[in-house]
């Protein structure tokens, strides 16, 4: 796996933790697609998620008030603080 520097992350996300969150959300999307059989990978899925994050392929928006309210209703174990667009 290629080494990823913080400078590369900061180019896209001033907050490295937000960048990590975006990459982890993408990794979850990849895992879901793998489980459904929609895609097949020939390399590490985390590497793919980080590369997509650094390249700018992923877009991230904060949740709206309505989305936050929906997530805090009964039935959700923990609220999410962002969504992939």
ChimeraX attribute file (.defattr): number of C-alpha atoms within 10 A of each C-alpha:
attribute: neighborCount
match mode: 1-to-1
recipient: residues
	/A:1	8
	/A:2	7
	/A:3	6
	/A:4	12
	/A:5	9
	/A:6	13
	/A:7	11
	/A:8	13
	/A:9	21
	/A:10	14
	/A:11	13
	/A:12	16
	/A:13	18
	/A:14	12
	/A:15	12
	/A:16	16
	/A:17	11
	/A:18	17
	/A:19	20
	/A:20	16
	/A:21	15
	/A:22	24
	/A:23	22
	/A:24	16
	/A:25	18
	/A:26	22
	/A:27	18
	/A:28	15
	/A:29	14
	/A:30	20
	/A:31	15
	/A:32	13
	/A:33	13
	/A:34	14
	/A:35	11
	/A:36	9
	/A:37	9
	/A:38	9
	/A:39	11
	/A:40	10
	/A:41	9
	/A:42	5
	/A:43	9
	/A:44	9
	/A:45	16
	/A:46	17
	/A:47	16
	/A:48	16
	/A:49	23
	/A:50	22
	/A:51	16
	/A:52	16
	/A:53	23
	/A:54	19
	/A:55	13
	/A:56	13
	/A:57	9
	/A:58	18
	/A:59	11
	/A:60	15
	/A:61	11
	/A:62	13
	/A:63	15
	/A:64	12
	/A:65	9
	/A:66	8
	/A:67	15
	/A:68	15
	/A:69	11
	/A:70	13
	/A:71	17
	/A:72	13
	/A:73	11
	/A:74	7
	/A:75	8
	/A:76	10
	/A:77	9
	/A:78	9
	/A:79	13
	/A:80	13
	/A:81	14
	/A:82	17
	/A:83	16
	/A:84	13
	/A:85	8
